[in-house]
Amino acid sequence: MDRAREKVGVSKADFQFRDLRVKAATDKDEALGIEAVRTLLGHSNQCITSDYIRHRKGKLVAPTIEKINQDFRVKK
């Protein structure tokens, strides 16, 4: 991990391996819910699991380009 950080020019203070665990937990929570995260991380209860999930501000939306493509599809 240290070599990878060094190669891309990111300091150890800015990114650590544990950040990947938090990112995975947050993404899984958004997709499948906290119970799926609890199972993934191997926690015995959801109280511990909730500490790993980052609650993002705002609503996730689809990229604009996908929306444009859906709205302007050519009808045959």
Secondary structure as GFF3:
##gff-version 3
##sequence-region A 1 76
A	DSSP	alpha_helix	2	8	.	.	.	ID=ss1
A	DSSP	alpha_helix	17	32	.	.	.	ID=ss2
A	DSSP	alpha_helix	34	41	.	.	.	ID=ss3
A	DSSP	alpha_helix	46	50	.	.	.	ID=ss4
A	DSSP	alpha_helix	64	71	.	.	.	ID=ss5
###
